[in-house]
Amino acid sequence: MRLVQVGPVFLGIFIALACGGKDDKSEVGGGAATGNINTNNSAGSGTINTGSGATTGNPGGGNGSVDPGSACTTTSADGQPTQVDLYFMVDSTGSMNCPVPDGGMACDTPNGPPTTGESRWTVVTAALKAFVADPQNQGLGVGLRFFPVTGGMGGGMMGGGNGGAICNVNSYATPNVEIGPLSMTSQPLTTAINMQMPGGTTPTVPSLTAAIDHASAWAKAHPTHRVAVVYATDGQPNGCGASTPTQQAAAVQQAAALAAKGVAATPSIPTYVLGVGPDLANLNSIAKSGGTNAAFLVDTSQNAATQLSAALASIRSTTALDCTYIIPAPPKGETLDPLKVNVEYTNGAGAVTKVAQAAASADCKTTPGWQYSADGTQINLCGKTCTDIKADKGGKLQVLFGCKTVVGDPPT
């Protein structure tokens, strides 16, 4: 099965604060603002230092420029992308020791130390260790938990069957490594991965429940962060009341319902699913219900390591480059008037579009435009506006402060 790649979206924010005269008009082009703080207190004649370089958000943007004689604002500062945290719940069951490729042969559950040669476990852990060591990911927060619970360093054999610790949600409540910036967690994550020994069956429902619960608690404790679950497994639920095909199908439905509840909650917790193995089709329903469209399914007859690396890179790009931006504090002496905020978008070709504010009562998932977050500290792009901007690799977002907010359809 082929992976669908999601390319990165390069979005920069150019934040302008304060206001000029009532007759000012904005004329914004696509190409040269640096985002440095520049202040001129003369109303109606302030300038924005455009410099000579490209913007951080649109390195190949158009050739337009800001007209200092008509600019509405006199102060600018870079915005800040929302902090993204990923909580990995990773399968270390015995079947992870199965070889890759599997040659179409059925594989039993070989508990114990990782087998020699390439296995599901070796390719998954190698990809994870590369991910946490990658400098491109250092801005992410990452935490990790393995399942099932173990009877030592690994093995996953505490109270199997339909009860006991292996089937208890509380067994997975505490991370092996708590969420934190990769600059601090990279080495603990690598150490935790190296300590695991595959073994046991697959308690899909309790492990996913614990992952979403922990991610939700973390998000509530860190309200300016966006948090997502990455659930990595090699296939069907097994054990904990899910031994027959009918029971396994029911467990998958239950897991999908859990993922749907997580993404619909406040704060919303999306679930990404990463599957490695021969029997993965059921995982798509969990990912779709969790708000991430489809699972990343690795074809173990092909280069599994390359596919896994591509999947993790895609997860990074779709979470880290989203449609939520933190509003920076205004410069000293300035105040922020929420009724004087406007959003403009410059596409990769340099064309500028004014994005109107959507009504606070509108559903941001389906209504185009932008809204404030509930606490007023962030700007959220909504509906098709979010989709279009994420799809434009050369796009740049500008949030302008100081002029009366345009609500509803923007002027033509």
C-alpha positions in Angstrom: 0.0 0.0 0.0 1.4 3.4 -0.9 1.8 6.2 1.5 0.2 9.6 0.6 2.7 12.3 1.3 1.6 15.6 2.7 4.1 18.3 1.7 5.1 21.0 4.2 3.4 24.3 4.1 5.5 27.3 4.7 3.4 29.9 6.5 4.9 33.0 8.1 3.1 35.6 10.1 3.7 39.3 9.8 2.1 41.0 12.7 1.5 44.8 12.7 0.4 46.7 15.7 -0.9 50.3 16.2 -3.0 52.5 13.9 -2.4 55.4 11.4 -4.8 58.1 10.2 -8.4 57.5 9.2 -7.6 57.9 5.5 -4.8 55.4 5.4 -5.1 52.5 2.9 -3.1 49.3 3.0 -1.2 48.2 -0.1 0.5 44.9 0.7 2.5 42.9 -1.7 4.0 39.4 -1.5 7.7 39.7 -1.1 10.0 41.6 1.2 8.9 42.2 4.8 11.3 40.8 7.3 9.0 40.9 10.4 11.5 42.9 12.5 10.0 45.4 14.9 9.9 48.8 13.4 8.2 51.8 14.9 7.2 55.2 13.6 4.7 57.3 15.7 3.6 59.7 13.0 0.0 58.7 12.2 -0.6 58.1 8.5 3.1 58.2 7.5 4.7 55.3 9.4 7.0 53.0 7.5 7.5 49.3 7.5 11.1 48.3 6.9 10.8 45.9 3.9 14.6 45.2 3.7 15.9 43.3 0.8 15.4 39.7 1.7 12.4 37.4 1.3 9.8 36.9 4.0 10.2 34.1 6.4 6.9 32.7 5.3 7.2 33.1 1.6 10.9 32.8 0.5 9.9 32.8 -3.1 7.1 35.3 -2.9 6.0 38.0 -5.3 7.7 41.4 -6.0 5.1 43.6 -4.4 6.0 46.1 -1.7 4.4 47.9 1.2 3.5 51.6 0.4 4.7 53.5 3.5 2.6 56.5 2.6 -0.6 54.5 2.7 0.2 51.8 5.3 -2.3 51.7 8.1 0.1 50.4 10.7 3.4 51.5 12.1 4.7 48.6 14.2 5.3 45.0 13.2 6.5 41.8 15.0 6.7 38.2 14.0 3.9 35.9 15.2 4.6 32.5 16.9 3.4 29.1 15.6 1.4 27.1 18.2 3.5 24.6 20.1 2.7 21.1 18.9 3.1 18.0 21.2 2.9 14.4 19.9 2.2 11.6 22.3 3.3 8.2 20.9 1.6 5.0 22.0 3.7 2.3 20.5 3.1 -1.5 20.1 5.8 -3.7 21.6 3.8 -7.0 21.3 5.4 -10.2 20.4 4.3 -10.0 16.8 6.5 -7.0 16.4 9.3 -9.6 16.2 7.9 -10.9 12.9 10.3 -10.5 9.9 10.1 -7.8 7.3 9.3 -8.6 4.6 7.2 -11.5 5.8 7.2 -13.3 2.5 3.4 -13.8 2.8 3.9 -16.3 5.6 1.8 -16.3 8.8 3.8 -15.2 11.8 3.2 -16.4 15.4 3.9 -14.3 18.4 7.7 -14.7 19.1 8.0 -13.1 22.6 11.5 -12.2 23.7 14.5 -10.3 22.5 14.3 -8.7 19.0 15.0 -11.4 16.4 18.0 -11.2 14.2 17.5 -9.5 10.8 14.9 -6.9 10.0 11.6 -7.1 11.8 8.6 -4.9 12.4 10.2 -3.9 15.7 13.6 -3.0 14.2 12.2 -0.8 11.5 9.7 0.9 13.7 12.2 1.7 16.5 14.9 2.8 14.0 12.4 5.2 12.4 11.3 6.5 15.9 15.0 7.1 16.9 15.7 8.9 13.7 12.6 11.0 14.2 13.6 12.2 17.7 17.2 12.9 16.5 16.2 14.9 13.4 17.0 18.6 13.9 13.8 19.4 11.9 11.7 18.1 14.7 13.4 19.9 17.6 10.5 22.4 17.9 8.1 19.5 18.7 7.2 18.2 22.1 7.3 14.4 22.2 6.3 11.8 24.8 6.1 8.0 24.6 4.3 5.0 26.1 4.7 1.3 25.1 2.0 -1.4 25.2 1.3 -4.0 26.5 2.5 -3.7 30.1 5.4 -6.0 30.8 6.6 -8.5 33.3 10.1 -7.0 33.4 11.9 -5.1 30.7 9.5 -6.5 28.2 7.4 -9.5 27.5 3.9 -8.0 27.9 2.7 -11.0 29.9 1.2 -9.6 33.1 -2.3 -10.9 33.5 -3.2 -11.7 29.8 -6.5 -13.1 28.6 -9.6 -11.0 29.3 -8.4 -9.3 32.5 -5.4 -8.4 34.6 -3.0 -5.6 34.1 -2.6 -6.0 30.4 -6.3 -5.1 29.9 -6.5 -2.3 32.5 -6.5 1.3 31.2 -4.6 2.4 34.3 -1.7 0.2 33.3 -1.0 2.7 30.5 -1.7 5.9 32.3 1.9 6.8 33.1 4.2 7.5 30.1 7.6 5.8 29.7 8.8 9.3 28.8 6.6 12.3 29.6 5.8 14.8 26.9 8.5 17.5 26.6 10.6 19.4 24.1 12.8 17.1 22.1 15.8 19.1 23.1 15.2 17.6 26.6 13.5 14.2 25.8 15.5 13.0 22.8 18.0 10.9 24.9 15.3 9.5 27.3 13.2 8.5 24.4 16.1 6.7 22.7 16.9 5.0 26.0 13.3 3.9 26.6 13.1 2.4 23.1 16.3 0.5 23.5 15.1 -1.1 26.8 12.0 -2.7 25.3 11.6 -6.4 24.7 8.7 -7.4 22.5 6.1 -9.7 23.9 2.4 -10.3 24.6 -0.9 -9.6 22.8 -2.5 -6.4 21.6 -4.8 -4.5 24.0 -6.0 -1.9 21.5 -8.9 -0.4 23.4 -7.2 0.1 26.8 -4.0 1.4 25.3 -5.7 3.9 23.0 -8.0 5.0 25.8 -5.0 5.8 28.0 -3.2 7.6 25.2 -6.1 9.9 24.5 -6.8 10.5 28.2 -3.2 11.5 28.8 -3.0 13.7 25.7 -6.2 15.4 26.8 -4.9 16.0 30.4 -1.7 17.4 29.0 -3.5 19.8 26.6 -5.7 21.1 29.4 -2.6 21.7 31.5 -0.9 23.5 28.6 -3.7 25.4 26.9 -1.5 27.2 24.3 -0.3 23.8 23.0 -1.9 21.6 20.4 -1.6 17.9 21.3 -2.1 14.8 19.1 -1.8 11.0 19.6 0.3 8.9 17.3 -0.8 5.3 17.7 1.7 2.8 16.2 0.7 -0.9 15.9 1.0 -3.9 13.7 -2.6 -4.8 13.3 -5.7 -6.3 14.8 -6.7 -6.2 18.5 -5.8 -9.4 20.3 -6.7 -10.6 23.8 -8.8 -8.5 26.3 -12.0 -10.0 24.9 -10.9 -9.6 21.3 -9.8 -13.1 20.1 -12.3 -14.0 17.4 -12.8 -12.0 14.1 -16.2 -10.8 15.4 -14.7 -9.7 18.7 -11.8 -8.0 16.9 -14.2 -6.1 14.7 -16.1 -4.9 17.7 -12.9 -3.8 19.4 -11.9 -1.8 16.3 -15.3 -0.1 16.4 -14.8 0.7 20.0 -11.4 2.2 19.3 -12.8 4.3 16.5 -15.5 5.6 18.8 -12.8 6.6 21.3 -10.8 8.4 18.6 -14.0 10.3 17.5 -14.7 11.3 21.0 -11.1 12.6 21.4 -11.1 14.8 18.3 -14.6 16.2 19.2 -13.6 17.1 22.7 -12.3 20.4 24.0 -9.4 20.6 23.7 -9.5 18.5 20.5 -7.1 15.5 20.4 -6.6 14.1 16.9 -5.4 10.5 16.5 -2.8 9.6 13.9 -2.4 5.8 13.2 0.8 4.2 12.0 0.4 0.6 10.9 3.1 -2.0 10.1 2.1 -5.5 9.2 0.0 -7.7 6.9 -3.5 -7.0 8.4 -4.0 -3.3 8.7 -7.2 -2.3 6.8 -9.1 -1.9 10.1 -6.8 0.8 11.2 -8.2 3.3 8.7 -11.5 3.6 10.6 -9.6 4.6 13.8 -7.7 7.3 11.9 -10.7 8.6 10.1 -12.7 8.8 13.3 -9.8 10.5 14.9 -9.8 13.4 12.4 -6.8 12.3 10.4 -8.5 10.9 7.3 -6.6 7.6 7.0 -3.9 5.5 8.6 -0.3 5.5 7.4 -0.1 1.8 6.3 3.4 0.4 5.6 3.7 -2.3 2.9 6.1 -4.7 4.5 6.9 -6.2 1.1 8.5 -2.9 0.1 11.1 -0.8 1.9 9.4 -0.5 5.3 12.1 1.8 6.8 11.7 4.4 4.1 7.9 4.3 4.3 8.0 4.7 8.1 10.3 7.7 7.9 8.0 9.3 5.2 5.0 8.7 7.4 6.5 10.3 10.4 7.6 13.3 8.4 4.1 13.7 7.0 2.7 13.5 10.6 5.1 16.2 11.6 4.1 18.5 8.7 0.4 18.1 9.2 0.5 18.8 12.9 3.2 21.4 13.1 2.0 23.5 10.2 -1.6 24.0 10.9 -4.1 26.9 11.1 -3.6 28.2 14.6 -1.3 31.1 15.5 -0.5 32.7 18.8 -0.9 36.5 18.9 2.3 38.0 20.3 2.2 40.6 23.0 2.2 44.1 21.6 5.4 46.2 22.1 5.8 48.1 25.3 3.3 51.0 25.5 0.9 49.5 22.9 -2.5 47.9 23.6 -4.4 45.4 21.5 -7.9 46.2 20.4 -9.6 43.0 19.3 -12.0 45.0 17.2 -9.1 46.3 15.0 -7.7 43.1 13.7 -7.5 41.9 10.1 -6.1 38.9 8.3 -4.6 38.9 4.8 -3.1 36.0 2.9 -0.4 36.3 0.2 -0.2 33.2 -2.0 2.9 31.8 -3.6 2.5 34.0 -6.6 2.2 37.1 -4.6 -1.6 37.7 -4.9 -3.1 39.2 -1.7 -6.5 38.1 -0.4 -8.3 39.7 2.6 -9.7 37.0 4.9 -12.9 38.2 6.7 -13.6 37.3 10.3 -16.2 34.6 10.7 -19.0 35.1 13.2 -18.1 33.8 16.7 -21.2 31.6 16.5 -20.1 30.0 13.2 -18.7 26.5 13.0 -15.0 27.0 12.3 -14.7 23.5 10.7 -17.0 24.4 7.9 -17.2 28.2 7.7 -14.4 30.1 5.8 -12.6 32.9 7.4 -11.0 33.3 10.8 -11.9 33.4 14.5 -10.3 34.1 17.8 -9.7 31.2 20.1 -11.9 31.0 23.2 -9.3 32.7 25.4 -8.5 35.3 22.8 -4.8 34.4 22.6 -4.8 32.8 19.2 -6.2 33.2 15.7 -7.7 30.2 14.1 -8.2 29.9 10.3 -11.5 28.2 9.5 -13.0 25.8 6.9 -11.8 26.2 3.3 -9.5 29.1 4.3 -7.5 26.7 6.4 -7.5 24.0 3.7 -6.4 26.3 0.9 -3.6 28.0 2.9 -2.2 24.7 4.1 -2.1 23.5 0.5 -0.1 26.5 -0.7 3.6 25.7 -0.1 4.6 29.3 -0.8 1.9 31.0 1.1 2.2 33.7 3.7 -0.3 34.8 6.4 -0.4 38.4 7.6 -2.3 39.5 10.7 -2.7 43.3 10.8 -3.7 45.2 13.9 -4.9 48.7 14.2 -7.7 49.0 11.5 -11.4 48.2 12.0 -12.0 44.4 11.6 -13.6 43.3 8.3 -16.5 40.9 9.2 -18.3 38.7 6.7 -17.5 38.9 3.0 -14.5 41.1 2.3 -14.9 44.1 -0.1 -14.2 43.3 -3.7 
